[in-house]
Amino acid sequence: MSSESPAPEKPPLTPAERRRRRQRRAWIPTFIIAGVIAAAIVVAVVLQVTGAGKLISPPPGNSKFNIAGLRVINGSADAQIDVRTPLAARSVGLPANSSRTFGPFNGIALEVDLIGTSGEKHIFVDSMHVVTRDGLVTSISTSTHDFGYLFIRTQLASLNVLGLTTKQMADFQNAMPSGAGDEHSRFTLPFGTGNALGVPTAVTVSCAGPNGCTVSTKTTLRTK
């Protein structure tokens, strides 16, 4: 019966060999990271070339409220309207006489871009309401709903781009009932009117007790 001779033992690594092995292993994470970065770059290039994964961007000019235009508005949660001059209803895809609400959108605010005489003003709201009469857009209204005084204060502050003033804020605070925004608070108060767009935008706050509070705006367009 034959017996196998034991394999010769490997000589221990010298300090120089151990150092070289550690250096080679140190490159492994670097190769992995480089591979991930390269893959991400390839994906980004493909998305850029194909257009896949891009958010829908609204085209310049007035939004259209027909089927195709609403697809863009719904995809971007963004609507744009020029209020500097009388605006034909058909130019924005609306009937001559109509009253339509757009929004709210689940989990995202609607950005309303109002182009006025002092530039483009961006406000973020829950929904927008457009009224047309005799072939012209007569008003654009917005509504934002939430609870508590902090919401009212924050929303009003965000609307100062419409030309609202600190004096109007002070007057409103003086007129507002105590405990505004709590479950027993019920009132409707005009906040004031801003004219930064070149046409008036009236702002109103109303609270309905446990149903919360609403900050509303109404921009009245020229019809002549």
C-alpha positions as CSV (number, residue, x, y, z in Angstrom):
1,M,0.0,0.0,0.0
2,S,1.5,3.2,-1.1
3,S,1.3,6.5,0.8
4,E,1.3,9.9,-0.7
5,S,4.0,12.2,0.4
6,P,2.7,15.5,2.0
7,A,2.8,18.6,-0.2
8,P,5.7,20.8,0.5
9,E,4.8,23.7,2.7
10,K,4.8,27.1,1.0
11,P,7.5,29.4,2.3
12,P,6.2,32.3,4.3
13,L,5.7,35.6,2.4
14,T,8.3,38.1,2.8
15,P,7.4,41.6,4.0
16,A,7.9,43.0,0.5
17,E,5.5,40.3,-1.0
18,R,2.8,41.0,1.6
19,R,3.1,44.7,0.8
20,R,2.7,44.1,-3.0
21,R,-0.4,41.9,-2.4
22,R,-2.0,44.6,-0.2
23,Q,-1.4,47.2,-2.9
24,R,-3.0,44.9,-5.6
25,R,-6.1,44.4,-3.4
26,A,-6.4,48.1,-2.8
27,W,-7.1,48.6,-6.5
28,I,-10.2,46.4,-6.4
29,P,-12.6,48.9,-4.9
30,T,-11.3,51.6,-7.3
31,F,-12.1,49.3,-10.3
32,I,-15.6,48.7,-9.0
33,I,-16.3,52.4,-8.5
34,A,-14.9,53.2,-11.9
35,G,-17.2,50.6,-13.5
36,V,-20.2,52.0,-11.7
37,I,-19.4,55.6,-12.8
38,A,-18.8,54.4,-16.4
39,A,-22.2,52.6,-16.5
40,A,-23.9,55.7,-15.1
41,I,-22.3,57.9,-17.8
42,V,-23.5,55.5,-20.5
43,V,-27.1,55.5,-19.1
44,A,-27.1,59.3,-18.9
45,V,-25.9,59.6,-22.5
46,V,-28.5,57.1,-23.7
47,L,-31.3,59.0,-21.9
48,Q,-30.1,62.3,-23.3
49,V,-30.0,61.0,-26.8
50,T,-33.3,59.1,-26.7
51,G,-35.2,61.7,-24.5
52,A,-36.3,58.9,-22.2
53,G,-36.7,59.8,-18.6
54,K,-37.1,63.5,-19.2
55,L,-39.8,65.5,-17.5
56,I,-42.3,67.1,-19.8
57,S,-41.3,70.8,-20.2
58,P,-43.9,73.4,-21.1
59,P,-43.2,75.2,-24.4
60,P,-42.7,78.9,-24.3
61,G,-45.7,81.2,-24.5
62,N,-49.2,80.6,-23.2
63,S,-50.2,77.2,-22.1
64,K,-53.0,75.5,-24.2
65,F,-55.9,74.0,-22.4
66,N,-57.0,71.6,-25.1
67,I,-56.2,67.8,-24.9
68,A,-52.6,68.1,-26.1
69,G,-51.9,71.1,-23.9
70,L,-53.4,69.6,-20.8
71,R,-51.1,66.6,-21.3
72,V,-48.2,69.0,-21.0
73,I,-49.7,70.8,-18.0
74,N,-50.5,67.5,-16.2
75,G,-47.0,66.2,-17.0
76,S,-45.1,69.3,-15.7
77,A,-47.6,70.6,-13.2
78,D,-46.9,74.0,-14.8
79,A,-49.1,76.5,-16.6
80,Q,-48.1,79.8,-18.2
81,I,-50.4,82.7,-19.1
82,D,-49.5,86.2,-20.4
83,V,-51.8,88.7,-18.8
84,R,-50.3,91.9,-20.2
85,T,-52.9,92.4,-22.9
86,P,-56.4,91.1,-23.7
87,L,-56.1,87.3,-24.2
88,A,-58.3,85.5,-26.8
89,A,-59.9,82.3,-25.4
90,R,-59.1,80.3,-28.6
91,S,-55.4,81.2,-28.3
92,V,-55.2,79.1,-25.1
93,G,-57.5,76.4,-26.4
94,L,-60.6,77.4,-24.5
95,P,-64.2,78.0,-25.6
96,A,-65.5,81.5,-25.9
97,N,-67.5,81.1,-22.7
98,S,-66.3,78.7,-20.1
99,S,-65.3,78.2,-16.5
100,R,-62.8,75.5,-15.9
101,T,-60.6,74.3,-13.0
102,F,-57.2,72.6,-13.4
103,G,-55.7,70.6,-10.5
104,P,-55.1,69.8,-7.7
105,F,-52.3,67.4,-8.6
106,N,-51.5,64.5,-6.3
107,G,-48.4,65.2,-4.2
108,I,-47.2,68.3,-6.1
109,A,-48.0,72.0,-6.3
110,L,-49.1,73.5,-9.6
111,E,-46.7,76.2,-10.8
112,V,-48.5,79.1,-12.4
113,D,-46.3,81.4,-14.4
114,L,-48.1,84.8,-14.9
115,I,-46.3,87.0,-17.4
116,G,-47.0,90.7,-16.4
117,T,-45.7,94.1,-17.2
118,S,-42.9,93.7,-14.6
119,G,-41.8,90.3,-15.7
120,E,-42.8,86.7,-15.1
121,K,-44.1,85.8,-11.6
122,H,-44.2,82.3,-10.4
123,I,-46.7,81.1,-7.8
124,F,-47.2,77.6,-6.4
125,V,-50.8,76.6,-5.7
126,D,-53.1,73.6,-5.5
127,S,-55.4,74.5,-8.5
128,M,-56.1,77.2,-11.1
129,H,-59.5,78.3,-12.4
130,V,-59.8,80.1,-15.8
131,V,-62.9,82.0,-16.9
132,T,-63.7,83.1,-20.4
133,R,-66.4,85.4,-21.6
134,D,-67.3,86.6,-25.1
135,G,-64.2,85.0,-26.6
136,L,-61.7,86.5,-24.0
137,V,-60.0,85.2,-20.9
138,T,-61.5,87.4,-18.1
139,S,-59.9,86.0,-15.0
140,I,-57.4,83.5,-13.6
141,S,-57.9,82.4,-10.1
142,T,-55.9,80.1,-7.8
143,S,-56.6,78.2,-4.6
144,T,-54.3,76.7,-2.0
145,H,-55.7,74.8,1.0
146,D,-54.1,73.6,4.3
147,F,-54.4,74.0,8.0
148,G,-53.2,76.5,10.6
149,Y,-51.8,80.0,10.8
150,L,-48.3,79.0,9.7
151,F,-49.7,77.9,6.4
152,I,-51.6,81.2,5.9
153,R,-48.5,83.2,6.7
154,T,-46.2,81.2,4.5
155,Q,-48.6,81.2,1.5
156,L,-49.2,84.9,1.7
157,A,-45.5,85.6,1.9
158,S,-44.9,83.5,-1.2
159,L,-47.5,85.7,-3.1
160,N,-45.6,89.0,-2.5
161,V,-44.2,88.6,-6.1
162,L,-47.7,89.8,-7.1
163,G,-47.1,93.2,-5.5
164,L,-48.5,92.6,-2.1
165,T,-47.1,94.8,0.6
166,T,-45.9,94.5,4.2
167,K,-48.6,97.0,5.2
168,Q,-51.3,94.8,3.7
169,M,-49.8,91.9,5.8
170,A,-49.9,94.1,8.9
171,D,-53.5,95.2,8.3
172,F,-54.6,91.6,7.6
173,Q,-53.0,90.4,10.9
174,N,-54.7,93.1,12.8
175,A,-58.1,92.2,11.3
176,M,-57.7,88.4,11.6
177,P,-59.5,86.8,14.5
178,S,-57.5,85.3,17.3
179,G,-56.8,81.6,17.0
180,A,-56.9,81.8,13.2
181,G,-56.5,78.5,11.6
182,D,-57.6,76.4,14.6
183,E,-60.7,74.1,14.4
184,H,-63.0,76.8,15.8
185,S,-61.8,79.6,13.4
186,R,-64.3,80.6,10.8
187,F,-63.9,83.8,8.8
188,T,-63.3,85.2,5.3
189,L,-61.1,88.3,4.9
190,P,-59.6,90.1,1.9
191,F,-55.9,90.3,2.3
192,G,-55.3,93.0,-0.4
193,T,-54.6,93.6,-4.0
194,G,-51.3,93.4,-5.8
195,N,-50.5,95.2,-9.1
196,A,-47.1,93.8,-10.0
197,L,-48.6,92.1,-13.1
198,G,-50.0,95.4,-14.5
199,V,-53.5,94.1,-13.8
200,P,-55.0,93.6,-10.3
201,T,-54.7,90.4,-8.3
202,A,-56.9,90.2,-5.3
203,V,-56.0,87.9,-2.5
204,T,-58.5,86.4,0.0
205,V,-58.1,84.2,3.1
206,S,-60.9,82.0,4.4
207,C,-61.0,79.5,7.2
208,A,-63.7,76.9,7.8
209,G,-62.9,75.5,11.2
210,P,-61.9,71.8,11.2
211,N,-62.0,71.9,7.3
212,G,-58.9,74.1,7.2
213,C,-58.1,77.4,5.5
214,T,-57.8,78.5,1.9
215,V,-55.7,81.3,0.3
216,S,-57.2,82.4,-3.0
217,T,-56.1,84.8,-5.7
218,K,-58.0,86.3,-8.6
219,T,-56.3,88.1,-11.5
220,T,-58.6,90.2,-13.6
221,L,-57.4,90.5,-17.2
222,R,-58.0,93.4,-19.6
223,T,-60.8,92.9,-22.1
224,K,-60.1,96.1,-24.2
